[in-house]
Amino acid sequence: MRAVNAPVLANSVPPTSGPPPAVAERPTRIVVDLDRLARNLRLIRAHVGVPVMAIVKANAYGHGLVPVARHLQAQGVEQLGVAFVEEGIALRRAGVTAPVLVLGGIFGRQVAQFIAHDLEITVSSLDKLRQVEAAAEALGRKATIHLKIDTGMERIGVHSYSARGFIEAAVASRWCAVKGIYSHLACADDPHSPMTLQQLERFLEACAHFERIGAPMPLRHLANSGGVLHFPGTWLDMVRPGIVLYGVQPDPASRRTIPVEPAMSLASQVVYFKVVQAGHPVSYGATWAPPRDTRVVTVPIGYGDGYPRSLSSRGEVLIRGRRYPIVGRICMDQFMVDIGRDSAYNEDEVVLIGRQGGEAIAVEDLARLAGTIPYEILVGLNDRIPREYRGG
């Protein structure tokens, strides 16, 4: 994992608290390949042939909100999407000028902050529309909004079958400019799910109200990563790739219709080596003991960094190009690995996500072993782990 270009260490958001600068010396680190991220974006654009709203919420799926957003902006991405207003404000304070849509629900007291920072607002009900109108009028500045239609997620948004009055009110608003209308797919990760086409039908029926009232059609966006991979009918006027942009498949059922590659790797180093005698238990709870004398190394990363404790005695790592099991319970700050009769030395590289020699460990592999989804693996890796940005 040596860099061709000089690596850049960066925090994902402007620092307000957390570990001191000396953390840069920590051997455990995430490496984000910005060139690979840019290539993934190009592949998605070529695949769908429509503009892309790159989703950078949840710290850009663990890759680092600000560095990733800046790089995507430099690639000319048409739009960025975040979950919360705080994420949007962090981007603006970092100098990101690309259009940013906040996808989550809003509270009335927040609306002025959206408008002041030129953030596009998800309006998910008539009541929310009125709150945005009031804030925009008070500021004397129009708000840019996207209407959220619920086509089957039952999360936020006006039901598609009762959207006409909502759309008419938004179009008639003096203080809101309707830039987009969107919904969210619940089952698109599975290419065989019939629900996606049902949701598409409901969404298009809701969008047809614009034509019925003689209003211009705003940007229609529906496809998430699963939609991008499997359902061309959902691409419409813009797509919203999230996890697939980072080179990770959303679900075991997903098809690899775009040859994206992972932008993230995670590695540490051996910090300790010892011989453990047969029958002597390792780690908390004494849940594992070797049946014979063995060599065990300690790796300085744990669930305090977001590495899942559920990988205790289930996960694997790569050392010197070979695959070895994690043994015993993962601790808050470290875990142990059984290398059998093989050799390893302090400061040897340990790969947790990525390639070493002819072996590889993917995020999808960790999710399967941990009994979770790849999304949770990525977003769980917290800011205690330094991030390096290479390429770009």
MOQUIQUI-V237745 format. One record per pair of residues at least 6 apart in sequence whose ideal C-beta (glycine too) atoms are under 8 Angstrom apart, sorted by the first residue. I is the first residue (numbers start at 1). J is the second residue. D is the distance in Angstrom with one decimal. If there is no record, write none. Layout:
I_J_D / I_J_D
//
This chain:
1_31_6.2 / 1_265_6.4 / 1_267_5.7 / 1_349_6.7 / 1_351_7.5 / 1_354_7.1 / 1_356_8.0 / 3_31_7.8 / 3_388_7.5 / 3_390_4.7 / 4_390_7.5 / 4_391_7.7 / 5_390_5.7 / 5_391_5.8 / 5_392_8.0 / 7_31_7.2 / 7_388_4.0 / 7_389_6.8 / 7_390_5.2 / 8_67_7.8 / 8_388_6.7 / 8_389_4.6 / 8_390_7.6 / 9_24_5.3 / 9_386_5.9 / 9_387_7.1 / 9_388_5.8 / 9_389_7.9 / 10_64_6.4 / 10_66_7.3 / 10_67_4.9 / 10_387_6.2 / 10_389_5.8 / 11_64_7.6 / 11_66_7.8 / 11_383_6.8 / 11_387_7.6 / 12_59_5.0 / 12_60_7.1 / 12_63_7.9 / 12_64_3.7 / 12_65_4.7 / 12_66_5.9 / 12_67_6.9 / 12_383_6.3 / 12_387_6.7 / 13_59_7.6 / 13_65_5.7 / 13_66_6.1 / 13_90_4.9 / 13_94_8.0 / 13_383_8.0 / 14_66_7.7 / 14_90_6.6 / 14_93_6.3 / 14_94_6.9 / 18_383_5.8 / 18_384_7.4 / 19_383_7.9 / 19_384_6.1 / 23_384_7.4 / 23_386_5.7 / 24_386_5.6 / 26_300_7.7 / 26_385_7.8 / 26_386_5.8 / 27_268_5.6 / 27_269_4.0 / 27_271_7.5 / 27_300_6.7 / 27_347_7.4 / 28_266_7.9 / 28_267_7.4 / 28_268_4.0 / 28_269_7.6 / 28_300_5.9 / 28_301_4.6 / 28_305_6.9 / 28_385_5.8 / 28_386_7.7 / 29_266_7.7 / 29_267_6.7 / 29_268_7.7 / 29_385_6.2 / 29_386_4.7 / 29_387_6.9 / 29_388_5.8 / 30_62_7.5 / 30_63_7.7 / 30_264_6.0 / 30_265_7.2 / 30_266_5.3 / 30_381_6.4 / 30_385_5.3 / 30_386_7.3 / 30_387_4.7 / 30_388_7.2 / 31_264_7.2 / 31_265_4.8 / 31_266_7.8 / 31_267_7.2 / 31_354_7.7 / 31_387_7.6 / 31_388_4.8 / 31_390_6.1 / 32_63_5.0 / 32_64_6.3 / 32_67_7.2 / 32_68_7.2 / 32_263_5.7 / 32_264_5.7 / 32_387_6.0 / 32_388_7.0 / 32_389_5.2 / 32_390_7.2 / 33_263_5.1 / 33_264_7.7 / 33_265_7.6 / 33_390_5.7 / 33_391_5.7 / 34_67_7.7 / 34_71_4.9 / 34_263_7.6 / 34_389_5.6 / 34_390_6.6 / 34_391_4.5 / 34_392_3.3 / 35_390_7.7 / 35_391_3.4 / 35_392_6.3 / 36_247_6.6 / 36_261_5.4 / 36_262_7.4 / 36_263_4.8 / 36_391_7.4 / 37_63_7.6 / 37_68_6.9 / 37_71_6.4 / 37_72_7.4 / 37_245_7.3 / 37_246_7.0 / 37_247_7.9 / 37_263_4.4 / 38_71_6.9 / 38_75_5.1 / 38_391_7.9 / 38_392_7.1 / 39_260_7.9 / 39_261_7.3 / 40_244_7.6 / 40_245_5.6 / 40_246_7.1 / 40_247_5.5 / 40_258_8.0 / 40_260_4.3 / 40_261_6.9 / 40_263_6.8 / 41_52_6.7 / 41_54_6.9 / 41_72_6.6 / 41_75_5.6 / 41_77_6.5 / 41_245_6.5 / 42_75_7.8 / 43_258_5.2 / 43_259_6.4 / 43_260_5.8 / 44_52_6.1 / 44_228_6.3 / 44_239_7.3 / 44_241_5.4 / 44_244_7.1 / 44_245_6.5 / 44_258_6.2 / 44_260_7.4 / 45_52_5.9 / 47_228_7.0 / 47_257_7.3 / 47_258_5.1 / 48_223_7.5 / 48_228_6.1 / 48_232_7.8 / 48_235_4.8 / 48_239_5.2 / 49_235_7.6 / 50_235_5.4 / 50_236_7.2 / 50_237_6.1 / 50_238_5.8 / 50_239_6.1 / 51_78_3.9 / 51_79_6.9 / 51_237_7.3 / 51_238_4.7 / 51_239_7.8 / 52_77_5.8 / 52_78_5.9 / 52_79_7.3 / 52_238_7.0 / 52_239_5.9 / 52_240_7.9 / 52_241_6.5 / 53_77_7.9 / 53_78_6.8 / 53_79_3.9 / 53_80_6.8 / 53_81_4.9 / 53_101_6.7 / 53_221_6.4 / 53_238_5.6 / 53_239_7.0 / 53_240_4.7 / 54_69_7.9 / 54_72_4.9 / 54_77_4.8 / 54_79_7.3 / 54_80_5.6 / 54_81_7.0 / 54_241_6.7 / 54_245_5.8 / 55_61_7.9 / 55_80_7.8 / 55_81_4.5 / 55_82_7.8 / 55_103_7.8 / 55_240_5.6 / 55_241_6.6 / 55_242_3.8 / 55_245_7.0 / 56_65_5.8 / 56_68_5.7 / 56_69_5.1 / 56_72_7.2 / 56_80_5.5 / 56_81_6.9 / 56_82_6.0 / 56_87_7.6 / 56_91_7.9 / 57_81_6.6 / 57_82_4.7 / 57_83_3.8 / 57_84_7.6 / 57_87_6.2 / 57_103_6.9 / 57_242_7.6 / 58_83_6.6 / 58_379_4.3 / 59_65_5.1 / 59_379_6.8 / 59_383_7.6 / 60_67_7.9 / 60_68_3.8 / 60_69_6.9 / 60_246_7.7 / 61_242_6.6 / 61_243_6.0 / 61_246_5.2 / 61_248_7.8 / 61_375_7.2 / 61_378_4.6 / 61_379_5.9 / 62_264_6.9 / 62_306_8.0 / 62_378_4.1 / 62_379_5.2 / 62_380_7.3 / 62_381_4.5 / 63_246_6.0 / 63_263_6.3 / 63_264_5.8 / 63_378_7.7 / 63_387_7.5 / 64_387_5.0 / 64_389_7.3 / 65_82_7.9 / 65_87_6.3 / 65_90_6.3 / 65_91_7.1 / 66_90_6.6 / 66_91_6.7 / 66_94_4.4 / 66_96_7.3 / 67_387_7.4 / 67_389_5.2 / 69_80_5.8 / 69_91_5.4 / 69_94_7.5 / 69_96_5.0 / 69_98_7.5 / 70_94_7.0 / 70_95_7.6 / 70_96_6.1 / 71_389_7.8 / 71_392_5.2 / 72_80_6.9 / 72_98_7.7 / 73_80_7.5 / 73_96_5.8 / 73_97_7.2 / 73_98_4.6 / 74_392_7.5 / 77_98_6.5 / 78_98_7.8 / 78_99_7.4 / 78_238_7.1 / 79_98_6.7 / 79_99_4.8 / 79_100_7.5 / 79_101_6.3 / 79_238_6.9 / 80_91_6.9 / 80_96_7.2 / 80_98_5.3 / 80_99_7.0 / 80_100_4.8 / 80_101_7.4 / 81_100_7.4 / 81_101_5.0 / 81_102_8.0 / 81_103_5.4 / 81_240_5.9 / 82_88_5.2 / 82_91_7.2 / 82_100_6.2 / 82_101_7.5 / 82_102_5.7 / 82_103_6.8 / 83_102_7.2 / 83_103_5.6 / 83_104_4.6 / 84_102_6.6 / 84_104_5.4 / 85_102_5.5 / 85_106_7.4 / 85_110_5.3 / 85_113_5.6 / 85_114_5.9 / 85_117_7.9 / 85_119_6.6 / 87_102_7.5 / 88_100_4.9 / 88_102_5.2 / 88_114_7.4 / 88_117_6.2 / 88_119_4.2 / 89_113_6.7 / 89_117_5.3 / 89_119_7.6 / 91_100_5.8 / 92_100_7.6 / 92_117_4.6 / 92_118_6.9 / 92_119_7.4 / 99_120_6.2 / 100_118_7.9 / 100_119_5.3 / 100_120_6.4 / 101_119_7.7 / 101_120_4.3 / 101_121_8.0 / 101_122_6.9 / 101_146_5.8 / 101_180_7.3 / 102_114_6.6 / 102_119_5.5 / 102_120_6.9 / 102_121_6.3 / 102_122_6.1 / 103_122_5.7 / 104_122_6.8 / 104_156_7.8 / 105_122_7.3 / 105_124_6.2 / 105_128_7.9 / 105_156_4.9 / 106_114_7.3 / 106_121_6.4 / 106_122_6.8 / 106_123_7.9 / 106_124_7.8 / 106_128_6.1 / 106_131_7.4 / 106_132_7.7 / 108_131_4.2 / 108_134_7.9 / 108_135_7.5 / 111_121_7.1 / 111_131_5.7 / 111_132_5.4 / 111_134_7.9 / 111_135_3.8 / 111_136_7.8 / 111_143_7.5 / 112_135_5.0 / 112_138_7.3 / 112_139_6.3 / 113_119_7.8 / 114_120_7.8 / 114_121_5.0 / 114_132_7.9 / 114_135_8.0 / 114_143_6.9 / 115_121_7.9 / 115_135_6.2 / 115_136_6.0 / 115_139_5.5 / 115_141_5.7 / 115_143_5.3 / 116_139_7.2 / 120_144_4.6 / 120_145_6.8 / 120_146_6.1 / 120_179_6.3 / 120_180_7.7 / 121_132_5.8 / 121_143_5.7 / 121_144_6.9 / 121_145_4.9 / 121_146_7.3 / 122_145_7.5 / 122_146_5.6 / 122_148_5.1 / 122_156_7.6 / 123_129_5.0 / 123_132_5.9 / 123_145_4.6 / 123_146_7.0 / 123_147_5.7 / 123_148_6.7 / 123_170_6.7 / 123_176_7.3 / 124_147_7.9 / 124_148_4.1 / 124_156_4.4 / 124_157_4.9 / 124_158_6.8 / 125_156_8.0 / 125_157_7.9 / 125_158_6.0 / 125_166_7.3 / 126_158_7.6 / 126_165_7.2 / 126_166_5.5 / 126_169_5.9 / 129_145_7.6 / 129_166_7.4 / 129_169_6.0 / 129_170_5.8 / 129_173_6.8 / 129_176_6.8 / 132_143_5.0 / 132_145_6.3 / 132_175_7.4 / 132_176_5.9 / 133_143_7.7 / 133_173_5.7 / 133_174_7.6 / 133_175_4.6 / 133_176_6.0 / 135_143_7.2 / 136_142_5.8 / 136_143_4.3 / 136_175_3.8 / 136_176_6.6 / 137_174_7.9 / 137_175_5.1 / 142_175_5.7 / 142_176_6.7 / 142_177_5.3 / 143_175_6.4 / 143_176_5.2 / 143_177_7.2 / 144_176_7.8 / 144_177_5.2 / 144_179_5.1 / 145_170_6.9 / 145_176_4.9 / 145_177_6.9 / 145_178_5.8 / 145_179_6.7 / 145_180_8.0 / 146_178_7.7 / 146_179_6.0 / 146_180_3.7 / 146_181_6.5 / 146_182_5.7 / 146_218_7.6 / 146_219_7.8 / 146_221_8.0 / 147_158_7.6 / 147_163_8.0 / 147_166_7.0 / 147_167_6.6 / 147_170_5.7 / 147_178_6.4 / 147_180_7.3 / 147_181_4.5 / 147_182_7.5 / 147_218_7.6 / 148_156_5.9 / 148_157_3.8 / 148_158_7.2 / 148_182_6.4 / 148_183_7.1 / 149_157_5.3 / 149_158_6.0 / 149_159_7.8 / 149_160_5.3 / 149_163_5.6 / 149_181_6.4 / 149_182_7.1 / 149_183_4.6 / 149_202_7.8 / 149_203_6.1 / 149_206_4.8 / 150_156_7.1 / 150_157_3.5 / 150_158_6.3 / 150_159_5.2 / 150_160_6.6 / 150_183_6.8 / 151_157_8.0 / 151_160_5.0 / 151_183_4.4 / 151_184_7.9 / 151_198_7.8 / 151_199_4.1 / 151_200_7.9 / 151_202_4.2 / 151_203_5.0 / 151_206_7.6 / 152_186_5.6 / 152_195_6.3 / 152_198_6.7 / 152_199_4.9 / 152_202_6.9 / 153_183_7.5 / 153_184_5.1 / 153_185_7.9 / 153_186_5.0 / 155_184_7.1 / 157_183_6.6 / 157_184_7.9 / 158_166_4.6 / 160_183_7.5 / 160_202_4.0 / 160_203_6.4 / 160_205_6.3 / 160_206_4.3 / 161_202_7.5 / 163_206_4.3 / 163_209_6.4 / 164_209_4.9 / 164_212_7.8 / 167_181_7.7 / 167_206_7.3 / 167_209_4.6 / 167_210_6.6 / 167_213_7.5 / 167_215_7.9 / 168_209_7.4 / 168_213_6.0 / 170_176_6.2 / 170_178_5.2 / 171_178_6.3 / 171_210_7.3 / 171_213_6.6 / 171_215_4.6 / 178_218_5.0 / 179_218_5.8 / 179_219_6.2 / 180_218_5.0 / 180_219_4.1 / 180_220_7.3 / 180_221_6.1 / 180_238_7.5 / 181_206_7.5 / 181_207_6.0 / 181_210_7.9 / 181_218_5.2 / 181_219_7.4 / 181_220_5.8 / 181_221_7.9 / 182_220_7.1 / 182_221_4.5 / 182_222_6.2 / 182_240_7.8 / 183_199_6.5 / 183_202_7.8 / 183_203_4.8 / 183_206_7.9 / 183_222_5.6 / 184_222_7.8 / 184_224_6.7 / 185_196_5.5 / 185_199_5.8 / 185_222_6.5 / 185_223_7.1 / 185_224_5.5 / 185_226_6.2 / 185_227_5.3 / 185_231_7.8 / 185_234_6.7 / 186_195_6.1 / 186_199_7.0 / 187_193_3.8 / 187_195_4.3 / 187_196_5.8 / 187_226_7.6 / 188_196_4.8 / 188_223_7.3 / 188_224_6.0 / 188_225_7.7 / 188_226_3.0 / 188_227_4.4 / 188_229_7.8 / 188_230_6.2 / 188_231_5.9 / 188_234_7.1 / 189_225_7.3 / 189_226_4.0 / 189_250_4.4 / 189_251_3.6 / 189_253_6.4 / 189_254_5.5 / 190_226_7.3 / 190_251_6.4 / 190_253_4.6 / 190_254_7.7 / 191_226_7.9 / 191_229_7.4 / 191_230_4.0 / 191_231_7.7 / 191_253_6.9 / 191_254_7.2 / 191_255_5.5 / 192_253_7.3 / 196_226_7.6 / 196_227_7.0 / 196_230_7.6 / 196_231_5.3 / 196_234_6.8 / 197_231_7.4 / 197_233_7.2 / 199_222_7.6 / 200_222_6.7 / 200_231_7.3 / 200_233_5.6 / 200_234_5.5 / 203_220_7.5 / 203_222_5.7 / 207_217_6.8 / 207_220_5.6 / 210_216_7.0 / 210_217_5.0 / 210_218_7.2 / 211_217_7.0 / 219_237_4.7 / 219_238_5.4 / 220_236_4.2 / 220_237_4.8 / 220_238_7.5 / 221_236_6.3 / 221_237_6.3 / 221_238_4.1 / 221_239_6.7 / 221_240_5.8 / 222_234_4.7 / 222_236_5.7 / 223_231_6.8 / 223_234_4.1 / 223_235_5.3 / 223_236_7.2 / 223_239_4.3 / 223_240_6.4 / 223_241_7.9 / 224_240_5.6 / 224_241_7.3 / 224_242_6.2 / 224_250_8.0 / 225_241_5.3 / 225_242_5.2 / 225_243_5.1 / 225_244_3.9 / 225_245_7.5 / 225_250_4.8 / 226_250_5.5 / 226_251_7.1 / 226_254_6.6 / 227_234_4.0 / 227_235_7.2 / 227_239_6.9 / 228_235_7.3 / 228_239_5.2 / 228_241_5.1 / 228_244_6.1 / 228_258_7.4 / 229_244_6.3 / 229_249_8.0 / 229_250_7.6 / 229_254_5.8 / 229_255_6.1 / 229_256_7.9 / 229_257_5.0 / 229_258_6.6 / 230_254_7.3 / 230_255_6.3 / 230_257_6.9 / 242_250_8.0 / 243_249_7.6 / 243_250_5.2 / 243_374_6.4 / 243_375_5.9 / 243_378_7.2 / 244_250_6.6 / 244_258_6.8 / 244_260_5.9 / 245_260_7.5 / 246_262_7.0 / 246_263_5.1 / 246_264_6.6 / 246_378_7.0 / 247_260_4.4 / 247_261_4.7 / 247_262_3.9 / 247_263_5.2 / 247_264_7.8 / 248_262_6.1 / 248_362_7.7 / 248_363_4.9 / 248_364_6.6 / 248_374_5.0 / 248_378_6.7 / 249_256_6.7 / 249_364_5.8 / 249_374_6.9 / 250_373_7.8 / 250_374_6.9 / 250_375_7.4 / 251_373_7.4 / 252_364_7.3 / 252_368_7.1 / 262_353_7.6 / 262_354_7.4 / 262_362_6.8 / 262_363_6.6 / 264_353_6.4 / 264_354_7.8 / 264_363_7.4 / 264_378_7.2 / 265_351_7.1 / 265_353_5.6 / 265_354_3.1 / 265_355_7.5 / 266_351_7.5 / 266_352_4.5 / 266_353_4.0 / 266_354_6.6 / 266_381_6.9 / 266_385_7.4 / 267_349_5.7 / 267_350_6.3 / 267_351_5.0 / 267_352_6.5 / 267_353_7.9 / 267_354_6.6 / 268_299_5.1 / 268_300_6.0 / 268_301_5.0 / 268_349_7.8 / 268_350_4.8 / 268_352_6.7 / 269_299_7.5 / 269_300_7.5 / 269_346_7.6 / 269_347_5.0 / 269_348_6.4 / 269_349_6.0 / 269_350_6.0 / 270_297_4.7 / 270_298_7.2 / 270_299_6.5 / 270_319_7.1 / 270_344_5.4 / 270_345_6.6 / 270_346_5.5 / 270_347_6.4 / 270_348_4.5 / 270_350_6.1 / 271_297_8.0 / 271_298_5.4 / 271_299_6.7 / 271_300_4.7 / 271_334_7.3 / 271_346_6.6 / 272_297_6.6 / 272_298_3.9 / 272_346_7.1 / 273_295_6.9 / 273_296_7.7 / 273_297_5.2 / 273_298_7.8 / 273_344_6.3 / 273_345_7.0 / 273_346_6.4 / 274_295_7.5 / 274_296_5.9 / 275_293_6.2 / 275_294_7.3 / 275_295_5.7 / 275_296_7.6 / 276_282_6.3 / 276_290_5.7 / 276_293_7.2 / 276_294_5.7 / 276_295_7.6 / 276_296_4.8 / 277_290_7.8 / 277_293_5.5 / 278_289_7.7 / 278_290_5.8 / 278_291_6.2 / 278_292_4.8 / 278_293_5.4 / 278_294_7.9 / 279_289_5.3 / 279_290_7.4 / 279_291_7.8 / 280_289_5.9 / 280_290_7.3 / 281_287_7.2 / 281_288_6.5 / 281_289_4.3 / 281_328_7.2 / 282_288_5.5 / 282_289_6.7 / 282_290_7.6 / 282_296_6.4 / 282_327_5.4 / 282_328_3.7 / 282_336_5.3 / 283_312_7.7 / 283_327_7.5 / 283_328_3.0 / 283_329_4.5 / 283_330_7.8 / 283_331_6.5 / 283_335_7.5 / 283_336_6.0 / 284_328_7.4 / 284_329_4.6 / 284_331_6.7 / 285_328_7.9 / 285_329_5.6 / 287_312_7.3 / 287_313_6.6 / 287_328_6.1 / 287_329_5.9 / 288_313_5.3 / 288_327_4.9 / 288_328_4.6 / 290_296_7.9 / 290_327_7.7 / 290_338_6.7 / 294_338_5.6 / 294_339_7.6 / 294_340_5.8 / 294_341_7.5 / 295_338_7.5 / 295_339_4.9 / 295_340_6.6 / 295_341_6.8 / 295_342_6.9 / 295_343_7.7 / 295_344_7.4 / 296_327_6.9 / 296_336_5.1 / 296_337_6.7 / 296_338_5.8 / 296_339_7.2 / 297_319_7.3 / 297_336_7.1 / 297_337_5.1 / 297_339_6.0 / 297_344_5.2 / 297_348_7.9 / 297_350_7.9 / 298_334_5.4 / 298_335_7.4 / 298_336_5.5 / 298_337_7.8 / 299_317_6.8 / 299_334_6.2 / 299_335_5.7 / 299_336_7.5 / 299_337_6.1 / 299_350_5.0 / 300_333_6.5 / 300_334_5.0 / 301_307_5.3 / 301_333_7.4 / 301_334_6.8 / 301_335_7.1 / 301_352_7.1 / 301_385_7.4 / 302_309_7.9 / 302_330_5.5 / 302_331_4.8 / 302_332_4.8 / 302_333_4.5 / 302_334_5.3 / 302_335_5.9 / 303_309_4.3 / 303_330_5.7 / 303_331_7.5 / 303_332_5.8 / 304_332_4.1 / 304_333_5.4 / 304_384_6.6 / 305_333_7.7 / 305_381_6.8 / 305_382_6.1 / 305_384_5.1 / 305_385_5.2 / 306_380_3.9 / 306_381_4.4 / 306_382_4.5 / 306_384_7.8 / 306_385_7.4 / 307_330_6.6 / 307_335_7.6 / 307_352_6.9 / 307_380_7.8 / 307_381_7.3 / 308_315_7.8 / 308_330_7.5 / 308_366_7.3 / 308_370_4.5 / 308_372_7.1 / 308_376_8.0 / 308_377_7.0 / 308_380_6.8 / 309_329_7.0 / 309_330_4.8 / 310_370_4.4 / 310_371_6.1 / 310_372_7.2 / 311_326_6.0 / 311_330_6.1 / 311_366_6.8 / 311_369_5.9 / 311_370_5.3 / 312_326_6.7 / 312_328_6.7 / 312_329_4.5 / 312_330_4.8 / 312_335_7.7 / 313_325_7.3 / 313_326_6.5 / 313_327_5.8 / 313_328_6.4 / 313_329_7.6 / 314_326_7.0 / 314_369_4.9 / 314_370_7.2 / 315_325_7.5 / 315_326_4.3 / 315_330_7.7 / 315_352_8.0 / 315_366_6.7 / 315_369_5.7 / 315_370_7.5 / 316_323_5.2 / 316_324_6.5 / 316_325_5.6 / 316_326_6.7 / 316_361_6.5 / 316_369_7.8 / 317_323_7.6 / 317_324_5.9 / 317_326_6.7 / 317_337_5.7 / 317_350_5.1 / 317_351_6.4 / 317_352_5.6 / 317_361_7.3 / 318_324_7.6 / 318_350_7.1 / 318_351_4.0 / 318_355_7.9 / 318_356_4.1 / 318_357_7.3 / 318_359_5.1 / 318_360_7.9 / 318_361_6.3 / 319_337_7.1 / 319_339_6.6 / 319_344_5.3 / 319_348_5.8 / 319_349_7.4 / 319_350_5.5 / 319_351_7.8 / 319_356_7.8 / 320_342_7.5 / 320_343_7.9 / 320_344_6.5 / 320_348_6.4 / 320_356_7.8 / 320_357_7.6 / 321_356_5.5 / 321_357_2.7 / 321_358_6.6 / 321_359_6.2 / 322_342_6.8 / 322_357_7.6 / 322_359_6.9 / 323_359_5.5 / 323_361_7.9 / 324_337_5.1 / 324_338_6.3 / 324_339_5.2 / 324_340_7.7 / 324_342_7.8 / 325_337_6.9 / 325_338_5.5 / 326_335_5.5 / 326_336_7.1 / 326_337_5.8 / 327_336_5.5 / 327_337_6.7 / 327_338_4.5 / 328_335_7.5 / 328_336_5.5 / 329_335_7.9 / 337_350_7.4 / 349_356_6.9 / 351_361_6.5 / 352_361_6.6 / 352_366_7.9 / 353_361_5.7 / 353_362_7.3 / 353_363_6.0 / 353_366_6.9 / 354_360_6.9 / 354_361_6.7 / 363_374_4.8 / 363_377_5.2 / 363_378_6.1 / 364_374_5.4 / 366_374_7.9 / 366_377_5.0 / 367_373_5.5 / 367_374_4.5 / 367_376_7.1 / 367_377_5.2 / 370_376_8.0 / 370_377_6.9
//
